[in-house]
Amino acid sequence: MEIVILANLSIATLRLDEWLTADDNHYDVVTTSKKRAEYAAANFAANVTLTYVDDWYAEAALVGQIRRINDHNRIQKIISFRERDVLIAARLRKLFKVPGQRIENAILYRDKVKMKSYLREHGIPVTDFQAIDDLLDALCFIEAHENQYPFVIKPVSGGGSADTSVVHNVAEVMAAVAHHSGEPQMIESFVDGKMYHIDVLRVDHQVRYISTGRYLTDCLAFQHGVSTASAFLPYRTSESSRILAFANATLDVMPVEKDAIFHIEVFENSAGQLVLCEIACRAGGGRIVPLIEHNSHINLYKELLVHQIERDELSDLREGQMHNDKYVGFVLTAPRQGTVVAAPKQVPFEYVDDYEIYTQAGTVYGVPNSSVFATAFFDVHGSSVDEVSEKLAAVDNWMQHNLAYQ
């Protein structure tokens, strides 16, 4: 088979040089020119061809490269991994008559207004929401909800909490709408309560891995210089079971492919009711994929790949459904604005299972724009959510106090 892989991720994250072995398939790995050095240095099998695109989101350039591939050998599969590539992959499949996720289904995972409309029609509780074209639309929604601030204004097709605003008054509404001017926007009610993430791998229409975690900090906390942290919950706890049942009910009504990964976010409001935030057909960001691999010994990206290329024998899945059975967690330490002048090298905590300090002297940080924008990550383990939370807070505090800026 001629298989195109849209690989706009680092080779350290998407280890295609390890996972694509010599076989009867031919793989065209398409990535950005910015990643040329790391991909060119990797040791790929002879049946892998690397193709580079200067501007990943310049549609003509990407389509032109893939058209040239198809002119040489008819493409039979197109595989993508990133949220922003879901829709372009579906459109490419239509253009080249390749089986896989269709445009109308892909849109339900990218357009949050269509997603929530569809789920609400199918009985899944979602936050109150509305698409907005301008300031008046936003103010009318707020008036209809009796001015019960705060509200959330965000892009319809955003990701990673980027460009999301929590507004508390008319002035903030005006600023948020103006900031997003020119792109589709939506407004929704703010949910005050806990937030969970559920990560799912389906193979041959069956759930083969599922886990849930509770965010320990607000997903928008990065806007205020607060680090993003999460604790994974063991599968058999009552808290986890309830969240996973809600996630499975959501998947039951969504159009799903034979082999796919899902990242679902769910609120528990102050009344204890579960409400869907959103669902994406991609792996969770930040430390979710590495932490799953460390604790369950499977990589979600690899599993999606080997089953889509029909090399099931390369899978690391065990029989039956796999879950997380430990209290573990991660923190992505938030940067402050300024230039780093000194950064620590080693961590003095024995309960840290893995870590990496990304930053170094000379690194300049501006205004953070995503929940995965960080100076370092730290993974820890514990015997409860509270213990994991305390350890993550201690590590985060240590990192913040040992990172010097000017």
C-alpha positions in Angstrom: 0.0 0.0 0.0 1.0 3.6 -0.6 0.5 5.3 2.8 0.8 9.0 3.5 1.5 10.0 7.1 1.0 13.6 8.1 3.7 13.9 10.7 3.7 17.5 12.1 5.2 16.3 15.4 8.7 15.9 16.6 10.5 12.6 15.9 11.0 12.3 19.6 7.2 12.3 20.0 6.2 10.4 16.9 8.9 7.8 16.7 8.2 6.7 13.1 11.8 5.7 12.6 11.2 2.9 15.2 7.6 2.0 14.3 7.8 1.9 10.5 9.6 -1.3 9.7 10.6 -2.8 6.3 7.5 -4.4 4.8 5.4 -4.4 1.6 4.0 -1.0 2.2 5.6 2.3 1.0 5.3 5.1 3.5 5.4 8.8 2.6 6.1 10.7 5.8 5.2 14.4 5.2 6.4 16.9 7.8 7.5 20.5 7.9 10.8 21.9 6.7 11.4 23.1 10.3 11.7 19.5 11.3 14.0 18.5 8.4 17.1 18.1 10.5 15.6 15.8 13.1 13.8 13.6 10.6 16.7 13.5 8.2 19.0 12.3 11.0 16.6 9.4 11.9 17.3 5.9 10.7 14.3 5.1 8.5 13.7 1.9 6.6 14.3 1.9 2.9 10.5 1.8 2.2 10.1 5.3 3.8 10.3 8.5 1.9 10.5 11.9 3.6 8.7 14.9 2.1 8.9 18.4 3.5 6.5 21.3 3.4 7.7 24.8 4.1 4.4 26.2 5.5 2.3 23.4 7.0 -0.9 25.5 7.0 -0.5 26.8 3.5 -3.0 24.5 1.9 -1.7 24.8 -1.7 1.8 23.7 -0.6 0.6 20.7 1.3 -1.9 19.6 -1.3 0.7 20.1 -4.0 3.2 17.7 -2.3 0.6 15.0 -1.7 -0.7 15.3 -5.3 2.8 14.6 -6.5 3.0 11.5 -4.3 -0.4 10.3 -5.7 0.7 11.0 -9.3 3.6 8.6 -8.7 1.8 5.9 -6.8 -2.0 6.0 -6.0 -2.4 6.8 -2.3 -4.4 4.2 -0.4 -4.3 5.5 3.2 -3.8 8.9 4.8 -3.0 9.0 8.5 -2.9 12.1 10.8 -2.2 12.6 14.5 -2.7 16.3 15.4 -6.0 18.0 16.0 -5.4 20.7 13.4 -4.7 18.0 10.8 -8.0 16.1 11.3 -10.0 18.1 8.8 -7.3 18.5 6.2 -6.7 14.8 6.2 -10.4 14.1 5.7 -10.4 16.6 2.8 -7.4 15.0 1.2 -9.1 11.6 1.5 -12.0 12.9 -0.5 -9.8 14.5 -3.1 -7.8 11.3 -3.7 -10.7 8.9 -3.1 -9.0 7.3 -0.1 -11.1 5.4 2.6 -11.1 6.7 6.2 -12.7 9.5 8.2 -15.0 11.6 6.1 -15.3 15.4 6.1 -18.8 15.5 7.7 -17.5 13.3 10.6 -14.2 15.1 11.0 -16.0 18.4 11.3 -17.9 17.1 14.4 -14.6 16.8 16.2 -13.2 20.2 15.1 -16.2 22.6 15.0 -17.2 22.9 18.6 -20.6 24.4 17.8 -21.5 21.5 15.5 -20.0 19.1 17.9 -22.1 20.3 20.9 -25.2 20.7 18.8 -24.9 17.1 17.6 -24.2 15.7 21.1 -27.1 17.7 22.6 -29.4 16.3 20.0 -28.2 12.8 21.0 -28.9 13.2 24.7 -25.4 14.1 25.9 -25.4 17.0 28.4 -23.2 19.9 27.2 -22.6 23.5 28.4 -25.0 26.1 27.1 -23.4 27.7 24.0 -24.0 29.7 20.9 -22.0 30.7 17.8 -21.4 34.4 17.7 -20.6 36.7 14.8 -20.1 39.9 16.7 -20.4 41.7 20.1 -24.2 42.0 19.9 -24.5 38.2 19.6 -22.4 37.7 22.7 -24.3 40.3 24.7 -27.7 38.8 23.7 -26.5 35.4 24.9 -25.4 36.9 28.2 -28.7 38.7 28.6 -30.6 35.5 27.9 -28.6 34.0 30.7 -29.6 36.8 33.1 -26.1 38.3 33.1 -24.8 35.5 35.3 -21.1 36.0 34.7 -18.5 34.6 34.0 -18.8 33.3 30.4 -16.3 31.8 28.0 -15.5 33.1 24.6 -13.3 31.1 22.3 -12.6 30.1 18.7 -14.9 27.5 17.3 -12.0 25.3 16.1 -9.4 26.1 18.7 -7.2 23.7 20.7 -5.0 23.6 23.8 -7.1 26.3 25.4 -5.4 28.8 23.0 -7.2 32.2 22.6 -9.8 31.2 25.2 -11.1 34.1 27.3 -13.2 33.9 30.6 -15.1 37.2 30.7 -16.5 38.8 33.8 -18.0 42.0 32.5 -19.0 43.9 29.4 -15.6 45.4 28.9 -13.9 42.0 28.9 -16.6 40.7 26.5 -15.8 43.6 24.1 -12.0 42.9 24.3 -12.5 39.1 23.8 -14.7 39.5 20.8 -12.4 42.1 19.3 -9.4 39.8 19.8 -11.1 37.0 17.9 -12.4 39.2 15.1 -12.2 37.6 11.7 -12.5 34.0 12.8 -15.6 31.9 13.9 -16.3 32.3 17.6 -18.6 30.9 20.2 -19.7 31.8 23.7 -20.7 29.4 26.4 -21.6 29.3 30.1 -18.7 29.0 32.5 -18.8 25.7 34.6 -17.6 26.1 38.1 -16.4 22.7 39.2 -13.9 19.8 38.5 -12.7 19.0 35.1 -11.6 15.6 33.9 -9.8 14.2 30.8 -10.5 10.8 29.3 -8.1 9.2 26.8 -9.3 6.3 24.7 -7.8 4.0 22.1 -10.3 2.0 19.9 -9.0 -0.8 17.7 -11.3 -2.7 15.4 -14.3 -0.8 16.9 -13.4 -2.0 20.4 -12.1 0.1 23.3 -8.7 -1.4 24.1 -7.4 1.3 26.4 -9.2 3.9 28.5 -8.1 6.1 31.4 -9.3 9.2 33.2 -7.5 12.0 35.0 -8.6 15.0 37.0 -7.1 18.4 36.2 -5.7 19.8 39.4 -5.5 23.3 38.0 -7.8 25.2 35.7 -7.0 24.6 32.0 -6.9 28.4 31.6 -4.6 28.8 34.7 -1.6 29.3 32.3 -3.1 32.7 31.5 -2.3 33.8 35.0 1.1 32.1 35.3 -0.2 29.0 37.0 1.1 25.6 36.0 -1.1 22.9 34.4 -1.3 19.7 36.4 -3.3 16.5 36.3 -3.7 13.3 38.4 -4.6 10.0 36.7 -7.2 8.0 38.6 -7.1 4.2 39.0 -9.8 2.5 36.8 -11.8 0.9 39.6 -12.4 3.9 41.8 -16.0 5.2 41.9 -14.9 8.6 40.7 -13.1 7.1 37.7 -15.9 4.7 36.9 -18.6 7.4 36.7 -16.5 9.6 34.4 -15.6 6.7 32.1 -19.2 5.7 31.8 -20.1 9.2 30.7 -17.2 9.1 28.2 -18.3 5.8 26.8 -21.9 7.1 26.4 -20.4 10.0 24.4 -18.5 7.7 22.1 -21.5 5.6 21.6 -23.3 8.4 19.8 -20.4 10.0 17.9 -19.3 8.8 14.4 -16.1 6.8 15.0 -13.6 5.1 12.8 -12.5 1.5 13.1 -9.2 2.5 14.7 -9.0 5.8 16.5 -7.8 7.8 19.5 -10.0 10.2 21.5 -9.4 12.9 24.1 -12.5 13.8 26.0 -12.9 16.6 28.5 -15.8 16.6 31.0 -16.9 19.0 33.7 -18.5 18.0 37.0 -20.5 21.1 38.0 -21.2 22.4 41.5 -24.4 20.3 41.6 -22.4 17.1 40.9 -23.8 16.8 37.3 -21.5 15.7 34.5 -21.4 18.0 31.4 -19.3 17.5 28.3 -16.7 20.2 27.5 -15.5 18.7 24.2 -14.3 15.6 22.4 -11.4 15.3 19.9 -10.2 12.4 17.8 -6.6 12.7 18.7 -4.4 12.0 21.7 -4.3 14.3 24.7 -1.5 16.9 24.8 1.1 17.7 27.4 2.3 14.7 29.3 -0.7 12.4 28.7 0.8 10.1 26.0 4.2 9.7 27.7 2.6 9.1 31.1 0.3 6.4 29.6 3.3 4.8 28.0 5.3 4.9 31.2 2.6 3.3 33.3 0.8 1.0 30.8 3.6 0.3 28.4 1.7 1.3 25.3 2.1 4.4 23.1 -1.2 5.7 21.7 0.4 7.1 18.6 2.2 3.8 17.9 -1.0 1.8 18.4 -3.0 4.0 16.1 -0.3 3.7 13.5 0.3 0.0 13.5 -3.4 -0.9 13.3 -4.1 1.6 10.6 -1.2 0.2 8.5 -2.5 -3.3 9.2 0.6 -4.4 11.1 -1.2 -5.6 14.2 1.7 -7.9 15.1 3.7 -4.8 16.1 1.2 -3.8 18.7 2.1 -3.8 22.4 -1.6 -4.2 23.5 -2.4 -7.1 25.8 -5.6 -9.1 25.6 -8.8 -7.4 26.7 -9.3 -3.8 27.7 -6.3 -2.0 29.3 -6.6 0.7 31.9 -4.6 2.9 34.3 -4.4 1.3 37.7 -2.2 3.8 39.6 -2.3 7.2 41.1 0.2 9.2 38.9 0.3 12.8 37.7 2.2 15.4 35.8 2.8 19.1 36.0 3.8 21.5 33.2 5.6 24.3 35.0 4.4 27.7 33.7 7.0 30.3 32.7 7.0 33.9 33.8 7.5 36.7 31.2 11.1 37.6 30.9 14.5 36.2 30.1 15.8 33.2 32.0 19.2 33.8 33.5 19.6 30.6 35.5 17.8 27.2 35.5 18.2 24.1 37.7 19.7 20.9 36.2 18.7 18.2 38.7 15.6 17.5 40.8 16.0 16.7 44.6 12.8 14.6 44.9 13.0 10.8 44.8 9.3 10.5 44.0 9.7 12.2 40.6 9.5 9.4 38.1 10.5 11.4 35.0 11.2 15.0 34.2 12.8 17.3 31.6 13.8 20.9 32.0 13.2 22.5 28.7 14.4 26.0 29.5 17.9 27.3 29.8 19.7 30.6 30.3 18.9 33.0 27.6 15.4 31.7 26.8 12.9 34.5 26.4 9.2 34.1 27.4 6.4 36.3 26.4 2.7 36.0 27.1 1.7 32.3 27.3 -0.8 31.2 24.7 -1.5 27.5 25.5 -2.0 25.2 28.5 1.0 23.1 27.3 3.4 26.1 27.2 5.9 25.2 29.9 9.5 25.4 31.2 9.6 21.8 32.3 7.6 18.7 33.0 7.6 16.5 36.1 5.8 13.1 36.5 5.2 11.7 40.0 3.4 8.8 41.7 1.4 8.5 45.0 -1.2 6.6 46.9 -4.1 9.0 46.4 -5.1 12.1 44.4 -4.3 14.3 47.4 -0.8 12.9 47.7 -0.1 13.2 43.9 -1.4 16.8 44.1 0.8 17.7 47.1 3.9 16.2 45.4 3.2 18.1 42.1 2.7 21.3 44.0 6.0 20.8 45.8 7.9 20.2 42.6 6.2 23.1 40.9 7.1 25.4 43.8 10.7 24.2 43.8 11.0 24.8 40.0 9.5 28.3 40.2 11.9 29.3 43.1 15.0 27.9 41.3 14.3 29.5 37.9 15.8 33.0 37.7 14.6 35.7 35.3 15.5 39.2 34.4 
